[in-house]
Amino acid sequence: MAVLAAAAGGALSAPASAEGGEPTPAGQVDFPTHCVPPQEAGLPPADGPTTAVLTVDNPAPRVGDTVTVTYRVAATPAVNPLTTDLPADVLTPTGVIVLGGAQQGEVTVVGARTNDPVPAGAVLPAVTMTGTFTVTAPGETTFAPGAYTLHTTHLLDLDTTCAPAPAAAGEKAVVPVAGRLTAGALPAANLRAVALGGASGRPGAAVKVTGSGFTPGAAVTVTGRAGAAPTADRVTATADRLGAVLADLPVTDRTTTAVVAYEGPAWTAERGSGPGAYTVLADPPPARERLAGTQRVTATVEPGALTMTQAGESVTLGAIAYGDGVAAPGRIGTVTVKDARGGPAGWSLIGKVTDFTGPGGVKVPGAELSWTPVCVSAAGSRSTCAAGSAGTVGEGGAVLASTPDASAAGGTFTVDAVVTLRLPPYTPPGAYTAVLTLTLS
């Protein structure tokens, strides 16, 4: 696990139009708003309707996709907080979009510092803010505009905060839904796995096999395997109500190098477990050899474990100038993977990253972090290490490196990656921190 730190137009489905009026543009809603000017301005609060337009770049994503959302405040009751004219390009907006339905939460949106001049006492102009989030749940997710802040930097740094207000005193503020998207689910993950009571045995000895992640009540075949081919060693069992399987597998086939379990007529990647390494030991020497004065010398190589070590516990990315949306480069702590299991199973190293949190709770989605992995196999390693694809990391996870299943696997591998974080233009200054977790399996 590592801590990361960095300094710093598709439309939603349209809501129903007002009765007897013109059709409402897609994604547009009006809601009562209470705007509080900065204390230094000495102005009373401003109440009135906000006209908001919400759009997304992908109204039909899949779970794991990154969606860009846009929040445009087309009209606001907030006014210029100064007694003088507000010059151009001194207004920076930030806000939130509220998610509901299948996926709930808030999406932080940020806008560029840009505006036309505003006379003293005049209503502040329209602003546009964007942000991103990762789809985590299938089904329909709704979008509604939330609170927003209009920050001005002329003469003084001043914040005018606007939040949804109730339609009448004593009522709860309700913001109308501006649109919806429907997310498709990813294929279900295969969680089937086996654990062996021992890593080796004489021909005919039984090994205890414990399986997990199977369909409750399903018939499960437990079999030996030589590389990718099944061997003659085979038993069947039934998964209990928790999907667990218990079986004793007699191993008589001397070519068996691993044990797998599966549902259905044959092993598949979708309905079968990964291999558990197993070694069939040689028979003891026959009695007549001992009588002749000969001895058979046997050396046993004990299987080890799959382990990893990482250099350092934090990653500091390069600083970004305020107003720029460029990537901040950095490098993860070098990871060393050692595979001493002695079986045919490969391994995968997966990375996942949380959202970045900055000053005032401003969030930058973890999907804005990308990497370019590198993996090198040490001399003498039996497996060939493959680096993961360059691209987004995100909370859904991405492969940093892996080795395939093979008849002879194992070795020592050095894994590294250059990481970059892309921040929206005019992200508020400060440090943004996330947690990158690496999982080896």
C-alpha positions in Angstrom: 0.0 0.0 0.0 1.4 3.5 -0.8 0.2 7.0 -0.1 0.1 9.3 -3.2 0.4 13.1 -2.9 0.3 15.8 -5.5 0.5 19.7 -5.2 -1.3 21.6 -6.9 -21.1 16.2 -24.2 -23.8 13.8 -24.1 -27.0 15.1 -22.4 -28.8 13.5 -19.5 -32.3 12.4 -20.1 -34.6 15.5 -19.9 -37.0 16.0 -17.0 -40.7 16.7 -17.8 -41.4 20.3 -19.1 -43.5 22.6 -17.0 -47.2 22.3 -17.7 -48.3 24.6 -20.5 -44.8 25.9 -21.1 -42.1 25.3 -23.7 -40.2 22.0 -23.5 -37.4 22.1 -21.0 -33.9 21.6 -22.5 -32.4 18.2 -21.7 -30.7 18.2 -18.3 -32.1 21.6 -17.2 -33.8 22.2 -13.8 -34.7 25.2 -11.6 -34.5 25.0 -7.8 -34.9 27.5 -5.0 -31.5 28.7 -3.8 -30.2 30.6 -0.7 -26.9 32.4 -1.4 -24.8 33.7 1.5 -22.4 36.5 0.4 -19.0 36.9 2.2 -19.1 38.6 5.6 -16.7 41.2 4.3 -19.3 42.4 1.7 -21.9 43.4 4.3 -24.7 42.3 2.0 -27.9 40.4 3.0 -28.4 36.8 1.7 -29.8 36.5 -1.8 -32.7 34.1 -2.4 -34.1 33.0 -5.8 -34.1 30.3 -8.4 -31.0 28.7 -9.8 -31.2 27.4 -13.3 -28.8 24.4 -13.7 -28.0 22.2 -16.7 -26.3 18.8 -16.1 -24.7 16.7 -18.9 -22.6 13.5 -19.0 -20.3 12.3 -21.7 -21.6 8.7 -21.5 -25.3 8.0 -20.5 -24.9 4.2 -20.8 -21.5 3.2 -19.2 -20.5 -0.1 -17.7 -19.4 -0.7 -14.1 -15.7 0.5 -13.9 -16.0 3.2 -16.6 -15.1 6.8 -15.8 -17.9 9.3 -16.6 -17.3 13.0 -17.0 -20.1 15.2 -15.7 -20.7 18.9 -16.4 -22.7 21.3 -14.1 -23.6 24.6 -15.7 -25.2 27.3 -13.6 -27.1 29.2 -16.2 -28.7 31.7 -13.8 -28.1 32.4 -10.1 -29.4 34.9 -7.5 -25.9 35.6 -6.3 -24.6 39.1 -6.9 -21.2 40.8 -7.2 -20.0 41.0 -3.6 -18.0 44.2 -4.2 -19.1 47.8 -4.2 -17.0 48.2 -7.4 -17.1 46.6 -10.8 -15.7 43.0 -10.9 -13.1 42.7 -13.7 -12.9 39.8 -16.1 -11.4 36.4 -15.2 -11.5 36.6 -11.4 -14.4 34.2 -10.8 -13.7 30.5 -10.0 -16.7 28.2 -9.4 -16.7 24.9 -7.5 -19.7 22.6 -6.6 -21.2 19.2 -6.2 -23.5 16.9 -8.2 -25.6 14.6 -6.0 -25.9 10.9 -7.2 -28.9 8.8 -6.3 -30.5 5.5 -7.1 -28.1 2.6 -7.9 -25.0 4.7 -7.0 -25.2 7.3 -4.3 -22.8 10.1 -3.2 -21.4 13.4 -4.5 -19.2 14.3 -7.4 -17.0 17.4 -7.0 -16.9 19.7 -10.0 -14.5 22.6 -10.6 -14.7 25.4 -13.2 -12.0 27.6 -14.8 -11.4 31.1 -13.6 -13.1 33.0 -16.4 -15.9 35.6 -16.5 -17.0 38.8 -18.3 -16.8 42.0 -16.2 -19.7 42.4 -13.7 -21.0 45.8 -12.6 -21.3 46.5 -8.9 -24.4 45.0 -7.4 -25.2 43.0 -10.6 -26.0 39.3 -10.7 -23.0 37.1 -11.2 -22.7 35.5 -14.7 -23.2 31.9 -15.8 -20.4 29.4 -14.9 -19.5 25.9 -16.0 -17.9 23.2 -13.8 -16.7 19.6 -14.7 -15.7 16.5 -12.7 -15.4 12.8 -13.1 -16.5 9.7 -11.2 -16.1 5.9 -11.5 -19.2 3.8 -12.0 -19.4 1.3 -9.2 -23.0 -0.1 -9.4 -25.1 -1.4 -12.2 -28.6 0.0 -12.8 -30.1 3.5 -13.0 -28.2 6.4 -11.3 -29.9 9.8 -11.0 -28.2 13.2 -11.0 -29.2 16.4 -9.2 -27.4 19.7 -8.9 -26.1 20.5 -5.4 -24.5 23.4 -3.6 -22.0 25.6 -5.4 -19.5 28.3 -4.4 -18.5 31.4 -6.4 -15.0 32.5 -5.5 -13.7 35.9 -6.5 -10.1 37.1 -6.3 -10.3 40.9 -7.0 -9.1 43.0 -4.1 -10.0 40.3 -1.7 -10.5 36.5 -1.8 -14.3 36.2 -1.3 -16.7 33.3 -1.4 -20.4 33.4 -2.1 -21.9 30.1 -1.2 -25.3 29.0 -2.7 -27.2 25.9 -1.5 -30.6 24.4 -2.3 -33.4 26.0 -0.2 -36.8 24.6 0.8 -39.8 25.8 -1.2 -41.5 26.9 2.1 -40.5 27.4 5.7 -40.2 24.2 7.7 -39.9 22.0 4.7 -36.8 20.1 3.5 -34.9 21.3 0.5 -35.6 19.0 -2.5 -33.6 19.4 -5.7 -35.3 18.0 -8.8 -33.5 15.2 -10.7 -31.8 16.6 -13.8 -31.1 13.3 -15.5 -30.3 9.7 -15.3 -27.9 7.2 -16.7 -28.1 3.4 -16.8 -24.9 1.4 -16.1 -24.4 -2.2 -17.3 -22.8 -4.7 -15.0 -19.5 -6.4 -15.6 -19.3 -10.2 -15.7 -19.3 -11.7 -12.2 -15.8 -12.4 -10.9 -14.7 -16.0 -10.5 -13.9 -16.4 -6.8 -13.4 -20.2 -6.9 -10.1 -21.4 -5.3 -8.6 -24.5 -3.8 -6.2 -25.0 -0.9 -4.2 -28.3 -0.4 -3.5 -29.9 2.9 0.0 -30.8 1.7 2.3 -29.9 -1.2 3.6 -33.4 -1.9 3.1 -37.1 -1.2 4.0 -40.7 -2.3 2.1 -42.3 -5.2 -1.4 -43.3 -4.0 -1.4 -40.9 -1.0 -4.5 -38.8 -0.5 -4.3 -35.0 -0.3 -7.0 -33.0 1.5 -8.5 -30.4 -0.8 -10.5 -27.4 0.5 -12.4 -25.4 -2.1 -14.2 -22.1 -1.8 -16.3 -19.8 -3.9 -18.4 -22.5 -5.6 -22.1 -22.4 -6.3 -23.9 -23.7 -3.2 -25.2 -27.3 -3.9 -23.2 -27.7 -7.1 -21.4 -30.9 -8.1 -17.7 -30.1 -8.1 -15.0 -32.2 -9.7 -11.6 -32.3 -8.1 -8.8 -33.5 -10.3 -5.1 -33.6 -10.8 -3.4 -31.7 -13.6 -0.1 -31.9 -15.5 0.4 -28.4 -16.9 -2.8 -27.6 -18.7 -3.9 -31.2 -19.2 -6.0 -33.2 -16.6 -4.6 -36.4 -15.2 -6.3 -39.7 -14.1 -6.6 -38.5 -10.4 -10.2 -37.5 -9.9 -13.0 -37.3 -7.2 -16.4 -35.5 -7.0 -17.9 -33.6 -4.1 -20.9 -31.3 -3.4 -20.5 -27.7 -2.4 -22.2 -26.8 0.9 -24.6 -23.9 1.4 -21.6 -21.5 1.7 -20.0 -22.7 -1.5 -17.3 -24.7 0.3 -16.0 -28.1 -0.8 -14.1 -30.7 1.2 -12.5 -33.7 -0.6 -9.7 -36.3 -0.2 -8.0 -36.8 -3.6 -5.8 -40.0 -4.0 -2.9 -39.0 -6.2 -1.6 -42.0 -8.2 -0.7 -40.5 -11.5 3.0 -39.6 -11.3 2.6 -36.8 -13.9 0.3 -34.8 -11.6 1.8 -31.4 -10.8 -1.2 -29.5 -9.5 -4.8 -29.9 -8.3 -7.9 -27.9 -9.6 -11.6 -28.0 -9.0 -14.5 -27.0 -11.3 -18.2 -27.0 -11.9 -19.6 -28.5 -15.1 -18.3 -31.1 -17.5 -14.8 -29.7 -17.8 -12.5 -27.0 -16.3 -13.0 -23.5 -17.6 -11.6 -20.2 -16.5 -15.1 -19.0 -15.6 -16.2 -22.0 -13.5 -12.9 -23.5 -12.3 -10.4 -22.7 -9.6 -6.7 -21.9 -10.1 -4.2 -24.7 -9.6 -2.8 -25.7 -6.2 0.8 -27.0 -6.7 1.4 -30.7 -5.8 4.5 -33.0 -6.3 4.4 -36.8 -6.5 7.4 -38.2 -4.6 9.4 -41.1 -5.9 8.9 -44.7 -4.4 11.4 -46.0 -1.8 14.0 -48.4 -3.2 12.9 -52.0 -3.5 14.1 -54.5 -0.9 16.4 -56.4 -3.3 18.4 -53.3 -4.0 19.0 -52.8 -0.3 20.1 -56.5 0.1 22.6 -55.9 -2.7 24.2 -53.1 -0.7 22.9 -50.3 -2.9 21.2 -47.2 -1.6 19.0 -44.7 -3.4 19.6 -41.0 -2.5 16.6 -38.8 -2.6 16.7 -35.0 -2.2 13.4 -33.2 -1.8 12.9 -29.6 -2.8 10.3 -28.1 -0.5 7.9 -25.6 -2.1 8.0 -22.1 -0.8 5.6 -19.1 -1.0 4.6 -16.3 -3.2 5.8 -13.0 -1.6 6.4 -9.4 -2.5 8.4 -6.5 -0.9 8.1 -2.8 -1.8 10.6 0.0 -1.5 9.1 2.9 0.4 5.6 3.7 1.6 4.9 7.0 -0.1 4.9 8.5 -3.6 5.3 12.2 -4.1 4.2 13.5 -7.5 5.5 16.6 -9.2 3.8 20.0 -8.5 1.3 21.5 -10.9 1.0 25.2 -11.6 -2.5 26.6 -10.6 -4.7 26.8 -13.7 -2.9 24.0 -15.6 -4.5 20.6 -16.2 -1.2 18.9 -17.0 -0.1 15.6 -15.5 2.1 15.4 -12.4 4.7 12.6 -13.0 6.1 10.3 -10.3 7.2 6.7 -9.7 5.9 4.0 -7.4 8.2 2.3 -4.9 9.9 -0.6 -6.7 8.2 -4.0 -6.0 10.1 -7.3 -5.9 8.0 -10.4 -6.4 9.4 -13.8 -5.5 7.6 -17.0 -6.6 9.0 -20.0 -4.8 5.9 -22.2 -4.9 7.4 -24.7 -7.3 4.1 -25.3 -9.1 2.6 -24.4 -12.5 0.5 -21.4 -11.3 1.3 -17.9 -12.4 0.5 -14.7 -10.5 -1.0 -11.3 -10.9 -0.2 -8.0 -9.2 -3.2 -5.7 -9.2 -3.3 -2.0 -8.2 -6.3 0.1 -7.0 -6.3 3.7 -6.0 -8.8 5.8 -3.9 -10.0 9.2 -4.8 -7.6 12.1 -4.0 -8.7 14.4 -1.2 -7.5 18.0 -1.1 -8.1 21.1 1.0 -11.6 21.7 2.1 -12.6 18.2 1.1 -12.2 18.8 -2.6 -11.9 15.4 -4.3 -10.2 14.3 -7.5 -11.3 10.9 -8.8 -8.7 8.1 -8.6 -9.5 7.4 -12.2 -7.3 10.5 -13.1 -4.2 8.5 -12.0 -2.6 6.5 -14.8 0.6 4.4 -15.0 3.1 2.8 -17.4 4.2 -0.5 -15.8 7.6 -2.2 -16.3 8.5 -5.8 -15.2 11.9 -7.5 -15.4 12.5 -11.2 -14.7 15.7 -12.0 -12.8 18.3 -14.3 -14.4 17.4 -17.9 -13.9 13.7 -17.3 -13.4 11.4 -19.9 -15.0 8.5 -17.5 -15.7 8.5 -14.6 -18.0 7.0 -11.4 -16.4 4.6 -9.4 -18.5 4.0 -5.7 -17.6 0.4 -4.5 -17.4 -1.1 -2.2 -20.0 -0.4 1.5 -19.7 -3.6 3.4 -18.7 -5.9 4.3 -15.9 -5.5 2.7 -12.4 -8.7 3.9 -10.6 -10.6 2.2 -7.7 -11.7 -0.6 -10.1 -8.1 -1.7 -10.3 -5.6 -2.5 -13.1 -2.9 -5.1 -13.7 0.6 -3.9 -12.8 2.3 -7.1 -13.8 1.7 -10.9 -14.1 3.1 -14.2 -15.2 1.2 -17.0 -16.9 0.4 -20.6 -15.8 3.2 -22.9 -17.1 4.5 -26.4 -16.6 7.5 -24.8 -14.9 7.0 -21.5 -13.1 8.7 -19.4 -10.6 11.5 -16.8 -10.2 12.2 -13.3 -8.9 10.8 -10.3 -10.7 11.3 -6.5 -10.4 8.2 -4.4 -11.0 8.1 -0.6 -11.4 5.8 2.0 -12.9 5.8 5.7 -13.8 2.5 7.2 -12.5 0.9 10.5 -13.6 -2.1 12.4 -12.2 -4.2 14.7 -14.3 -6.0 17.4 -12.4 -8.8 19.6 -13.8 -7.7 23.1 -14.8 -7.9 25.6 -11.9 -8.0 22.9 -9.3 -7.8 24.7 -5.9 -4.2 24.9 -4.7 -3.0 22.5 -2.0 -1.9 18.9 -1.4 -4.1 16.1 -2.8 -3.6 12.6 -1.2 -4.9 9.1 -2.1 -4.0 5.5 -1.2 -2.6 3.1 -3.8 -3.0 -0.6 -2.8 -1.2 -3.4 -4.5 -2.5 -7.0 -4.2 -0.6 -10.1 -5.2 -2.5 -13.3 -6.0 
